[in-house]
Amino acid sequence: MTKDQQSPNARPRALTRRSFLSAVLSGATLFAAGCSQPAPEPAPEQSDEREVVYDEVAPQEVSLVMIGDVLVHTGVWESGVREDGTRNYDHLFAQISDEVSAADLAIVGQETVLGGEELGFSGYPAFNSPQEIGDAEVAAGFDVSLSASNHALDRGMDGIESALGYWRSNHPEILVTGMYDSQEAFDELPIVECEGHRIAILNYTYGTNGIPLPQPWAVRLLDEDQIAADAEAVRAAGAEAIIACPHWGTEYTEGPTDEQRHWAQVLADAGADVIIGGHPHVMQPFETIQDAEGRTVPVFWSVGNFVSTQNRKDTMVGALARVTLVFDGEEGHAGSCTVVPVITHRASGTAFTTYRLSDYTEELAAANLIRGYSGCGDFSHQWCVDFCAQRLGEGFDASAGELVWEA
């Protein structure tokens, strides 16, 4: 069942630590209050020859998608300002909302803080973004918003408190993780329940652009002890799969740095089943690594930008990560992963949006405003295809506009 097929009375996906533990304790109370198995009837006499029947249950699957950094430069937030002064950003996600809403679980990398109008909107270098961006993400079908980034403290605790207040008041069903306004919020387990399975989303950032943490719990940082503790806690709380979403690496680099590889190994060894990275602003290759026990862990090193106004051709090419989680028994793993390149189409007003590469055309590319910047005059659909082929390697299918990996 897809999200848009669910009844209005369906259970919310986002489970805080309190709500999850409440559900567990509720079940335990029912059992203690008298829910027990009926006494078995005497077994019939059996002959020496008995037919053995194996009840084989097919593995269950959950579809997951994630997009990269929603980097709200001034040109991005200005694209949604209407003549009457209101703001709407549905156009940014319009070209991929079909896939987002159809997925069982959808994650967005919200790199900039949605501090809202009272704190004053701003772009680079210290961002503060309209909260209507979040409304558009929810309308598109996203379930999880990642907030651990190097820009999480651009407006200090005021920004974090305003953003989290907005999410709790307007969209309490959304799991927001990575930044926090209390120790209690930091300690909540980022677990979502999806199609009857519990999936943990662990989000970390390498740093906060040199801004000291006002409180040790304000932003979740990459830390070996913290990662190990988080993974152990979510598994103990019933998580059947762990999706790790680190904000890491070096901007504009073609592939993973040694530091990214280090943290990927830490995450895999802690139990991550899939790793989907962001921050470098460009799409990086897809690979698999082995954990300490020889388990295969897929890694999207960077899904790049989903939307921005950076003035480089390579920052216009990001990716949508598509993952099929297979649950066979008590644990899940990635059955397949797909890298779906997406193209930021810089334009005026609501024409500003992001397309899948397979839907992009030479006509659209010719109108992309990136072509007006130094070194970007040759931007074209074919340039995007060639870039993806170079970045993703021989596994990239140019005709389909994607790379597919099967376990």
LUMRO-680262 format. One line per 10 residues: number of its first residue (from 1); their letters; for each residue z, x, y of N, C-alpha, C. Coordinates in steps of 0.2 Angstrom, whole numbers, plus 5000, padded with zeros to 4 digits. Each point is the difference from the previous one (the first is absolute). Layout:
// residues N
NUM) a) Z X Y Z X Y Z X Y; ... .
***
This chain:
// residues 407
1) mtkdqqspna) 5000 5004 4994 5000 4996 5006 5000 5004 5006; 4995 4999 5005 5000 5004 5006 5005 4997 5005; 5001 5004 5005 5005 4997 5006 4997 4994 5003; 4994 4999 5001 4998 4994 5003 4999 4994 4995; 5002 5001 4994 5000 4995 4995 5007 4997 4999; 5005 5004 5003 5007 4998 4998 5002 4994 5004; 5005 4996 4997 5003 4994 5003 5004 5002 5006; 5001 4996 5005 5004 5001 5006 5007 5002 4998; 5002 4998 4994 5007 5000 4997 5001 5007 4996; 4995 5004 5000 5001 5006 4996 5005 5005 5003 .
11) rpraltrrsf) 5003 5003 4995 5006 5005 5003 4997 5005 5004; 5004 5002 5006 4998 5006 5004 4999 5006 4996; 4995 5004 5002 4999 5006 4996 5006 5006 5002; 5001 5000 5006 5005 5006 5002 5007 4998 4998; 5003 5005 4996 5007 4999 4998 5004 5005 5003; 5005 4999 5004 5005 5005 5002 5004 5001 4994; 5004 5005 5001 5005 5002 4995 5005 4994 4999; 5002 4997 5005 5005 4994 4999 4996 4995 4996; 4994 4998 5002 4997 4994 4997 4999 5001 4992; 4998 5007 4999 4998 5001 4993 5006 5000 4996 .
21) lsavlsgatl) 5006 5003 5002 5006 5001 4997 5003 4993 4999; 4999 4995 5005 5002 4993 5000 4997 4997 4994; 4993 5001 4999 4996 4997 4995 5003 5002 4993; 5001 5007 4999 5003 5002 4994 5007 4998 4998; 5004 4999 5005 5007 4998 4999 5000 4992 4999; 4995 4997 5003 4999 4993 4998 4999 4999 4993; 4995 5003 4997 4998 5000 4993 5006 5001 4996; 5004 5006 5001 5006 5001 4996 5005 4995 5000; 5001 4996 5006 5005 4995 5000 4997 4994 4996; 4994 4999 5000 4997 4994 4995 5002 5002 4993 .
31) faagcsqpap) 4999 5006 4998 5001 5002 4993 5007 5000 4998; 5005 5002 5005 5007 5000 4999 5002 4993 4999; 4997 4995 5004 5003 4993 5000 4998 4996 4994; 4996 5003 4996 4999 4996 4994 4993 5000 4997; 4996 5004 5004 4993 5000 4997 4999 5005 4994; 5000 4997 4995 5000 5005 4994 4995 4997 4995; 4998 5004 4995 4995 4999 4995 5003 4995 4995; 4996 4995 4998 5003 4995 4995 5001 5004 4993; 5005 4997 4996 5001 5003 4994 4994 5000 4996; 4998 5005 4996 4994 5000 4996 5000 4996 4994 .
41) epapeqsder) 4995 4997 4998 5000 4996 4994 4999 5005 4994; 5003 4997 4994 4999 5005 4994 4993 5001 4999; 4999 5007 4998 4993 5002 4999 4997 4997 4994; 4994 4998 4999 4997 4997 4994 5000 5006 4995; 5000 4998 4994 4999 5005 4994 4993 5003 5001; 4999 5006 4999 4994 5004 5001 4998 5003 4993; 4994 5000 4999 4997 5004 4994 5000 5007 5002; 4998 5004 4995 5000 5007 5001 4994 5002 5004; 4994 4995 5000 4994 5002 5004 5001 4996 5006; 5000 5003 5006 5001 4997 5006 4994 5002 5005 .
51) evvydevapq) 4997 4996 5004 4995 5001 5005 5003 5003 5006; 4998 5005 5002 5003 5003 5007 4995 4999 5005; 5003 4997 5006 4996 4998 5005 5002 5004 5006; 4996 5003 5004 5001 5004 5005 4999 4996 5007; 5004 4999 5004 4999 4997 5006 4999 5005 5006; 4993 5001 5001 4998 5005 5004 4999 4996 5007; 5004 5003 5005 4999 4997 5007 4996 5005 5004; 4995 4997 5003 4995 5005 5004 5004 5002 5007; 4999 5006 5002 5003 5003 5006 4999 4995 5006; 5004 4999 5004 4999 4997 5006 4998 5004 5006 .
61) evslvmigdv) 4996 4998 5005 4998 5004 5005 5002 4997 5007; 5001 5004 5005 5001 4998 5007 4995 5005 5004; 4997 4996 5004 4995 5004 5005 5004 5001 5006; 4998 5006 5003 5004 5003 5006 4994 5003 5004; 5001 4999 5007 4996 5003 5005 5004 5003 5005; 4998 5006 5003 5003 5003 5006 4995 5002 5005; 5001 4999 5006 4996 5003 5005 5004 5006 5004; 4996 5004 5003 5003 5006 5004 5003 4998 5006; 5000 5005 5005 5004 4999 5006 4997 4995 5005; 5004 4996 5002 4998 4995 5005 5003 5004 5007 .
71) lvhtgvwesg) 4996 5004 5003 5002 5004 5005 4998 4997 5007; 5004 4997 5003 4999 4995 5006 4999 5004 5006; 4995 5003 5001 4998 5003 5007 4999 4995 5005; 5000 5001 5006 4999 4995 5005 4994 4996 4999; 4994 5003 4998 4994 4996 4999 5001 4995 4995; 5004 5002 4995 5001 4995 4994 5004 4994 5003; 5006 5001 5003 5003 4994 5002 4997 4996 5006; 4996 5004 5004 4996 4996 5005 4995 4996 4997; 4997 5001 4994 4995 4996 4997 5002 4993 4999; 5007 4999 4999 5002 4993 4998 5003 4996 5006 .
81) vredgtrnyd) 4999 5003 5006 5003 4996 5006 4995 4995 5002; 5002 4994 5000 4996 4994 5002 5000 4999 5008; 4995 4996 5002 5000 4998 5007 5006 4997 5003; 5003 4996 4996 5006 4997 5002 5007 5004 4999; 4999 5006 4998 5005 5005 5000 5004 5000 4993; 4998 4996 4996 5003 5000 4993 4996 5006 4996; 5003 5001 4994 4997 5006 4996 4999 4997 4993; 4995 5002 4997 4998 4999 4993 4996 5005 4997; 5002 5002 4994 4997 5006 4997 4997 4999 4993; 4999 4993 4998 4997 4999 4994 4993 5003 4999 .
91) hlfaqisdev) 4996 5002 5005 4994 5003 5000 5000 5007 4996; 5006 5003 5001 5000 5007 4997 5000 5000 4993; 5002 4995 4997 5001 4999 4992 4995 4995 4997; 4996 4997 5005 4996 4995 4997 4995 5002 4995; 4997 5006 5000 4995 5002 4995 5003 5002 4993; 5007 5001 5000 5003 5001 4993 5005 4995 4998; 5001 4995 5004 5005 4995 4998 4999 4997 4994; 4994 4999 4998 4998 4997 4993 5003 5004 4995; 5000 5006 5000 5002 5004 4994 5008 5001 5001; 5003 5000 5006 5007 5001 5001 5003 4993 4997 .
101) saadlaivgq) 4998 4995 5002 5003 4993 4998 4999 4999 4993; 4995 5003 4997 4999 4999 4993 5004 5004 4995; 5003 5006 5003 5004 5004 4996 5007 4997 4999; 5003 5002 4994 5006 4998 4999 5005 5003 5005; 4999 5006 5002 5005 5003 5004 4996 5005 5005; 5001 4999 5007 4996 5004 5005 5005 5003 5005; 4998 5006 5001 5004 5005 5004 4996 5002 5006; 5004 5000 5006 4996 5003 5006 5005 5006 5003; 4996 5005 5001 5004 5006 5004 5000 4999 5007; 5005 4997 5003 5001 4998 5007 5003 5007 5003 .
111) etvlggeelg) 4996 5004 5002 5002 5007 5003 5004 4999 5006; 4998 4996 5005 5003 4999 5006 5005 4994 5000; 5006 5001 5004 5005 4995 5001 4998 4994 5003; 5001 4994 4997 4999 4994 5004 5006 4998 5004; 5001 5004 5005 5006 4998 5005 4999 4994 5004; 4994 4998 5001 4998 4994 5004 5000 5002 5008; 4998 4994 5003 4999 5001 5008 5006 5002 5004; 5006 4998 4998 5005 5002 5004 5001 5007 5001; 4998 5004 4995 5001 5008 5000 4994 5003 5004; 4995 4996 5001 4994 5003 5004 4995 5003 4994 .
121) fsgypafnsp) 4994 4997 5000 4995 5003 4996 4998 5007 5002; 4998 5004 4995 4998 5006 5001 4996 5003 4994; 4996 5005 5001 4996 5003 4995 5003 5007 4999; 4995 5005 4998 5002 5007 4999 5003 5003 5007; 5005 5004 4999 5003 5003 4994 5006 4996 4998; 5003 4996 5004 5006 4996 4998 4998 4992 5000; 4999 4998 4994 4997 4993 4999 5005 4995 5000; 4998 4994 5003 5004 4994 4999 4995 4994 4999; 5000 4996 4995 4994 4996 4999 5002 4992 5000; 4995 4996 5001 5002 4993 5001 5002 4997 4993 .
131) qeigdaevaa) 5005 4996 5000 5002 4997 4994 4995 4995 4997; 4995 4998 5003 4995 4996 4998 4996 5003 4995; 5000 5007 5000 4997 5004 4994 5003 4998 4994; 5006 4999 4999 5004 4998 4994 4998 4993 4998; 4999 4995 5005 4998 4994 4998 4993 5000 4997; 4995 5004 5002 4994 5001 4998 5000 5003 4992; 5004 5004 4999 5001 5003 4994 5002 4995 4995; 5005 4996 5002 5003 4995 4995 4994 4995 4999; 4996 4998 5005 4995 4995 5000 4995 5003 4995; 4999 5006 5000 4995 5003 4995 5002 5000 4993 .
141) gfdvslsasn) 5007 5000 4999 5002 4999 4993 5004 5006 4998; 5003 5004 5005 5004 5006 4998 5007 4998 4998; 5003 5003 4995 5007 4999 4998 5005 5005 5002; 4997 5006 5001 5005 5006 5001 4997 5004 5006; 5005 5001 5005 4998 5004 5006 5004 5007 4999; 4996 5006 5000 5003 5006 5000 5002 5003 5007; 5006 5002 5001 5001 5002 5007 5003 5007 5001; 5000 5004 4994 5002 5007 5001 4994 5004 5002; 5001 5002 5006 4994 5005 5003 5003 5004 5005; 4996 5005 5002 5002 5005 5005 5001 4996 5007 .
151) haldrgmdgi) 4997 4994 5001 5001 4996 5006 5006 4995 5000; 5004 5000 4994 5005 4995 4999 5005 5000 5006; 5001 5006 5003 5005 5000 5005 4997 5001 5007; 4994 4998 5001 4997 5001 5007 5003 4996 5005; 5003 4994 4998 5005 4997 5005 5007 4999 4998; 5002 5005 4996 5007 5001 4998 5002 4994 4996; 5007 4999 5000 5003 4994 4997 4998 4994 5003; 4998 5000 5006 4998 4993 5003 4994 4998 4997; 4995 5004 4999 4994 4998 4996 5001 4998 4993; 5004 5004 4997 5002 4998 4993 5003 4993 4999 .
161) esalgywrsn) 5005 4999 5005 5004 4994 5000 4995 4994 5002; 4996 5001 5005 4996 4994 5002 4995 4999 4994; 4997 5005 4997 4995 4998 4995 5003 4997 4994; 5006 5002 4998 5003 4997 4994 5002 4993 5002; 5003 4999 5006 5002 4993 5002 4994 4996 5000; 4994 5002 5002 4994 4996 5000 4998 4998 4992; 5000 5005 4996 4998 4998 4993 5005 4995 4997; 5007 5001 5001 5005 4996 4997 4999 4993 5003; 4999 4999 5006 5000 4994 5003 4993 4996 4999; 4995 5004 4999 4993 4996 5000 4997 5000 4993 .
171) hpeilvtgmy) 5002 5006 4996 4997 5000 4993 5005 5003 4995; 5005 4997 4999 5005 5002 4996 4998 5002 4993; 4994 4997 4998 4998 5001 4993 4996 5006 4999; 4999 5004 5005 4997 5006 5000 5005 5006 4999; 4998 5004 4995 5005 5006 4999 4998 5006 5005; 5004 5001 5004 4999 5006 5005 5005 5006 4998; 4997 5005 4999 5004 5006 4998 4997 5006 5003; 5005 5005 5000 4999 5007 5003 5004 5001 5007; 5001 4995 5004 5005 5001 5005 5005 4994 5000; 5006 5002 5003 5006 4995 4999 5004 5000 5006 .
181) dsqeafdelp) 5004 4995 5001 5004 4999 5006 5008 5000 4998; 5001 5002 4993 5007 5000 4998 5000 5004 4993; 5006 5002 4999 5001 5003 4993 4999 4995 4995; 5002 4994 5001 4999 4994 4995 4992 4999 4999; 4996 5000 5005 4993 4999 4999 4997 5006 4996; 5002 5006 5002 4998 5006 4996 5001 5000 4993; 5006 4997 4998 5002 4999 4993 4997 4995 4996; 4997 4995 5004 4996 4995 4996 4995 5003 4996; 4999 4997 4994 4995 5003 4995 4993 4997 5002; 4995 5004 5001 4993 4997 5002 4996 4998 4994 .
191) iveceghria) 5002 4994 4997 4997 4998 4994 4997 4993 5001; 4994 4999 4998 4997 4993 5001 4999 4998 4993; 5000 4993 4999 4999 4997 4994 4993 4997 5000; 4996 5001 4995 4993 4999 5001 4997 4998 4993; 4998 4994 4999 4997 4997 4994 5005 5001 4994; 5007 5000 5002 5005 5000 4995 5002 5007 4998; 4998 5005 5004 5001 5007 4999 5004 5003 5007; 5004 5005 4999 5004 5003 5006 4997 5007 5001; 4997 5000 5006 4997 5006 5002 5003 5003 5006; 5002 5007 5000 5003 5003 5005 4995 5004 5005 .
201) ilnytygtng) 5001 4999 5006 4996 5004 5005 5004 5005 5004; 4999 5006 4998 5004 5006 5004 4996 5003 5005; 5002 5000 5006 4997 5002 5006 5003 5006 5004; 4997 5005 5001 5003 5006 5003 4996 5003 5005; 5003 5004 5005 4996 5004 5005 5002 5007 5000; 4996 5004 5001 5001 5008 5001 5005 5001 5006; 4999 4996 5005 5004 5001 5006 4999 4995 5005; 5003 5001 5006 4999 4995 5006 4998 5004 5006; 4995 5004 5000 4997 5004 5006 5006 5004 5004; 5005 5002 4996 5005 5004 5003 5005 4996 5004 .
211) iplpqpwavr) 5000 4994 4999 5005 4995 5003 5006 5000 4995; 5006 5002 5002 5006 5000 4995 5001 4993 4998; 5002 4999 4994 5002 4993 4998 5007 4998 5004; 5000 4994 5003 5006 4998 5004 5005 4998 4995; 4998 4998 4994 5005 4999 4994 4997 5002 4994; 5004 5003 4995 4997 5003 4994 4995 4995 4996; 5002 4993 5001 4996 4995 4997 4994 4997 5003; 4999 5002 5006 4995 4997 5005 4993 5000 4996; 4998 5006 4997 4993 5001 4997 5001 5003 4994; 4996 4998 4995 5001 5003 4993 4995 5006 5000 .
221) lldedqiaad) 5003 5006 4999 4997 5006 5000 4998 5003 4993; 4995 5004 4999 4999 5003 4994 5006 5005 4998; 5003 4999 4995 5006 5004 4998 5001 4999 4993; 5000 5006 4996 5001 5000 4993 5005 4996 4997; 5006 5001 5003 5006 4996 4998 4999 4992 5001; 4998 4999 5006 4999 4993 5002 4995 4996 4995; 4994 5004 4999 4995 4997 4995 5003 4999 4993; 5004 5005 4998 5002 4999 4993 5005 4994 5000; 5004 4999 5005 5005 4995 5000 4997 4993 5001; 4995 5000 5004 4996 4993 5001 4997 4998 4994 .
231) aeavraagae) 4997 5005 4996 4996 4998 4994 5005 4998 4995; 5006 5003 4999 5005 4998 4995 5002 4993 5002; 5002 4999 5006 5002 4994 5002 4996 4994 4999; 4993 5001 5002 4996 4994 4998 4999 4999 4993; 4999 5005 4996 5000 4999 4993 5006 4996 4997; 5006 5002 5002 5006 4997 4998 5000 4993 5002; 4997 4998 5006 4999 4993 5002 4995 4996 4997; 4996 5003 4995 4995 4996 4996 4993 5002 5002; 4999 5005 5005 4993 5001 5002 4996 5002 4993; 4994 4997 4999 4996 5002 4994 4995 5005 5002 .
241) aiiacphwgt) 4998 5001 5007 4995 5005 5002 5002 5002 5007; 4999 5006 5002 5001 5003 5006 4994 5002 5004; 4999 4998 5006 4994 5002 5004 5003 5004 5006; 4998 5006 5000 5003 5005 5005 4994 5000 5006; 5003 5000 5006 4995 5000 5006 5003 5005 5005; 4998 5006 4999 5002 5005 5005 4996 5001 5006; 5003 5001 5005 4996 5002 5007 5001 5007 5000; 4994 5004 4999 5001 5007 4999 4994 5004 5002; 5000 5006 4999 4993 5004 5000 4999 5003 5007; 4994 5002 5001 4998 5003 5007 4994 4996 5002 .
251) eytegptdeq) 5000 4998 5007 4995 4996 5003 4993 5004 4999; 4995 4996 4998 4993 5001 4999 4998 5005 4995; 5005 5002 4995 4998 5005 4995 4996 4996 4995; 4995 5004 4996 4996 4997 4996 5004 4998 4993; 5005 5004 4998 5003 4998 4994 5008 5001 5001; 5003 5000 4994 5008 5000 5001 5002 5007 5001; 5005 5001 5004 5004 5006 5001 5004 5002 4994; 5003 5006 5000 5005 5002 4995 5006 4995 5001; 5002 4999 5006 5005 4995 5001 4999 4993 4997; 4994 4998 5001 4999 4993 4997 5001 5001 4992 .
261) rhwaqvlada) 4997 5005 4997 5000 5001 4993 5007 5001 4998; 5005 5003 5004 5007 5001 4998 5003 4993 5000; 4999 4996 5005 5003 4993 5000 4997 4995 4995; 4994 5001 4998 4997 4996 4995 5003 5001 4994; 5002 5007 4998 5003 5001 4994 5007 4998 5000; 5004 5000 5005 5006 4998 5001 5000 4992 4998; 4996 4996 5004 4999 4993 4999 4999 4998 4993; 4995 5004 4997 4998 4998 4993 5006 5002 4995; 5003 5005 5001 5005 5002 4995 5006 4995 5001; 5001 4997 5006 5005 4995 5001 4998 4993 4997 .
271) gadviigghp) 4994 5000 4998 4998 4993 4997 4995 4996 5003; 4997 5003 5005 4995 4996 5004 4994 4999 4995; 4997 4994 5000 4994 4998 4995 4994 5001 5004; 5000 4999 5007 4994 5001 5004 5002 5003 5006; 4996 5004 5003 5002 5003 5007 4994 4999 5005; 5002 4997 5005 4994 4998 5005 5003 5003 5007; 4996 5005 5002 5002 5004 5006 4997 4998 5007; 5003 5001 5005 4997 4999 5007 5002 5006 5005; 4997 4999 5006 5002 5005 5005 4994 5004 5003; 4996 5004 4995 4995 5004 5003 4995 4997 5004 .
281) hvmqpfetiq) 4999 4994 5000 4995 4996 5004 4993 5001 4998; 4999 5003 4994 4994 5000 4997 5001 4999 4992; 4995 4997 4997 5000 4999 4993 5000 5007 4996; 5005 5001 4995 5000 5006 4996 4998 4998 4993; 4999 5005 4996 4998 4998 4993 5005 4996 4996; 4998 4997 4994 5004 4997 4995 5001 5005 4994; 5006 5001 4998 5001 5004 4994 5005 4997 4996; 5001 5003 4994 5006 4998 4996 5004 5007 4998; 5007 4999 5000 5004 5005 4998 5004 4998 4994; 5004 5005 4997 5004 4999 4995 5007 5001 5002 .
291) daegrtvpvf) 5005 4995 4998 5007 5001 5001 5003 5005 4995; 5006 5001 5001 5004 5005 4995 4999 4999 4993; 4999 4993 4998 5000 4998 4993 4993 4999 4998; 4995 5002 5004 4993 4999 4998 4997 4994 5002; 5003 4995 5004 4997 4994 5001 4995 5001 5006; 4995 4996 5000 4994 5000 5005 5002 4996 5006; 5000 5003 5006 5002 4996 5006 4994 5001 5005; 4997 4994 5001 4994 5000 5005 5003 5001 5007; 4996 5004 5004 5002 5002 5007 4994 4999 5005; 5001 4995 5004 4995 4999 5006 5003 5005 5005 .
301) wsvgnfvstq) 4997 5006 5001 5004 5005 5005 5000 4997 5007; 4995 4997 5002 5000 4996 5007 4995 4995 5000; 5002 4994 5002 4995 4995 5001 4998 4999 5007; 5002 5005 5004 4998 5001 5007 5002 4994 5005; 4996 4999 5005 5001 4995 5005 4997 4993 4997; 5003 4995 5002 4997 4993 4999 4997 4999 5007; 5003 5001 5005 4998 4998 5007 5003 5005 5005; 4996 5002 5005 5002 5005 5005 4994 5001 5005; 5002 5003 5005 4994 5002 5005 5000 5008 5001; 5002 5003 4994 4999 5008 5000 4993 5001 5001 .
311) nrkdtmvgal) 4998 5006 5003 4993 5002 5002 4997 5005 4996; 5001 4999 4993 4997 5004 4995 4996 4995 4995; 4994 5002 4998 4997 4997 4995 5004 4999 4993; 5003 5005 4998 5004 5000 4993 5006 4995 5001; 5002 4998 5006 5006 4996 5000 4998 4992 5000; 4993 4999 5000 4997 4994 4999 5000 4998 4993; 5001 5004 4996 4999 4999 4992 5007 5000 4997; 5002 4995 4998 5007 4999 4996 4998 4998 4993; 5005 4997 4997 5000 4997 4994 5005 4995 4998; 4997 4995 4996 5005 4995 4998 5001 5002 4992 .
321) arvtlvfdge) 5007 5001 4999 5001 5002 4993 5001 4993 4996; 4997 5000 4994 5000 4994 4996 5003 5003 4993; 5005 4997 4998 5004 5002 4994 5001 4994 4995; 4999 5001 4994 5002 4995 4995 5006 5002 4996; 5005 4997 5001 5006 5002 4996 5000 4996 4993; 5001 5004 4995 5001 4997 4993 5007 5000 4998; 5002 4994 4998 5007 5000 4997 5000 4998 4993; 5002 5005 4996 5000 4999 4993 5007 5002 4997; 5004 4995 4999 5007 5001 4999 5004 5000 5006; 5005 5005 5001 5005 4999 5006 4997 5004 5006 .
331) eghagsctvv) 4995 5004 4999 4998 5005 5005 4992 4999 5002; 4999 5001 5006 4993 5000 5002 4997 5006 5002; 4993 5001 5000 4997 5006 5002 4993 4998 5002; 4996 5005 5003 4994 4998 5003 4995 5000 4995; 4996 4994 4999 4995 5000 4995 4993 5002 5003; 5000 4999 5007 4994 5002 5003 5001 5001 5008; 4996 5004 5003 5001 5001 5007 4993 5001 5003; 4999 4997 5006 4994 5000 5003 5001 5002 5008; 4996 5005 5002 5000 5002 5007 4994 4996 5003; 5001 4996 5005 4995 4996 5003 5000 5002 5007 .
341) pvithrasgt) 4995 5004 5002 4999 5003 5007 4999 4994 5005; 5004 5000 5006 4999 4995 5005 4998 5004 5007; 4997 4996 5004 4997 5003 5006 5003 4996 5006; 5003 5004 5004 5002 4997 5007 4994 4999 5004; 4999 4994 5002 4995 4998 5005 5002 4999 5007; 5000 5006 5004 5002 4999 5007 4995 4996 5004; 5003 4995 5003 4996 4996 5004 5004 4996 5005; 4998 4996 5004 5003 4997 5005 5003 4993 4998; 5006 4998 5002 5003 4994 4998 5001 4999 4993; 4998 4994 4997 5002 4998 4993 4994 5003 4996 .
351) afttyrlsdy) 4995 5003 5002 4995 5004 4996 5004 5006 4997; 5005 5002 5003 5004 5006 4997 5003 4998 4994; 4998 5003 4994 5002 4998 4994 4999 5006 4995; 5002 4999 4994 4999 5005 4994 4996 4997 4994; 4995 5003 4998 4995 4998 4995 5001 5004 4994; 4999 4997 4994 4999 5004 4994 4994 5004 5001; 4999 5006 4997 4994 5004 5001 4994 4996 4997; 5001 4996 4994 4995 4997 4997 4997 4994 5004; 5004 4998 5005 4998 4994 5005 4997 5003 5006; 5001 5007 5001 4998 5002 5007 4992 5002 5000 .
361) teelaaanli) 4997 5000 5006 4993 5000 5000 4998 5005 5005; 4994 5003 5000 4998 5004 5005 5000 4997 5007; 4998 4993 5000 5000 4997 5007 5007 5000 5003; 5006 4999 4996 5006 5000 5002 5002 5007 5002; 4998 5005 4996 5002 5007 5002 4997 5002 5007; 4994 4997 5001 4996 5002 5006 5004 4997 5006; 5004 4995 4999 5004 4997 5006 5007 5002 5000; 5002 5004 4995 5007 5003 5000 5001 5004 5006; 5005 4999 5004 5002 5003 5007 5002 5008 4998; 5001 5002 4994 5002 5007 4999 4994 5004 5001 .
371) rgysgcgdfs) 4994 4997 5000 4994 5004 5002 4999 5003 5007; 5004 4997 5004 5000 5002 5007 5005 5006 5001; 5003 5003 4995 5005 5006 5001 4996 5006 4998; 5003 5006 5003 4997 5006 4998 5000 5002 4993; 4994 5002 4997 5000 5001 4993 4999 4995 4996; 5000 4994 5002 4999 4994 4996 4994 4996 5001; 4995 5002 5003 4994 4997 5001 4996 4999 4994; 5001 5003 4995 4996 4999 4993 5004 4996 4995; 5005 4996 5003 5004 4996 4995 4995 4994 4998; 5000 4999 4994 4995 4995 4997 5003 4998 4993 .
381) hqwcvdfcaq) 4997 4995 4997 5003 4997 4994 4998 5006 4995; 4995 5003 5000 4998 5005 4995 5005 5006 5001; 5002 5002 5006 5005 5005 5001 5006 4998 4997; 5002 4994 5000 5007 4998 4997 4999 5000 4992; 4994 4998 4997 4999 5001 4993 5001 5007 4998; 4996 5005 5004 5000 5007 4998 5007 5003 5001; 5004 4998 5005 5007 5002 5001 5004 4998 4994; 4999 4994 4997 5004 4997 4995 4999 5004 4993; 4993 5001 4999 4998 5004 4995 5003 5007 4999; 5000 5003 5006 5003 5007 5001 5007 5000 4999 .
391) rlgegfdasa) 5004 4995 5003 5007 5000 4999 5003 4998 4994; 4996 4995 4996 5003 4997 4994 4997 5003 4994; 4994 5004 5001 4997 5004 4994 4996 4995 4996; 4998 5003 4994 4995 4997 4996 5002 4993 4997; 5006 4998 5000 5002 4994 4998 4999 4994 5005; 4997 5002 5006 4999 4995 5005 4993 4997 4998; 5000 4993 5000 4994 4996 4998 4997 4998 5007; 4995 5003 5003 4998 4999 5006 4997 4993 5001; 4997 4997 4994 4997 4994 5000 5005 4994 5000; 5006 5001 4997 5005 4995 5000 5005 5002 5006 .
401) gelvwea) 5000 5006 5003 5004 5001 5005 5007 5001 4998; 5001 5003 4995 5007 5001 4997 5001 5005 4995; 5006 5002 4999 5001 5005 4994 5005 4996 4995; 4999 5000 4994 5004 4997 4995 5003 5005 4995; 5006 4999 4999 5004 5004 4995 5003 4995 4995; 4999 5002 4993 5003 4996 4995 5005 5004 4996; 5006 4997 4999 5005 5004 4996 4997 5001 4993 .
***
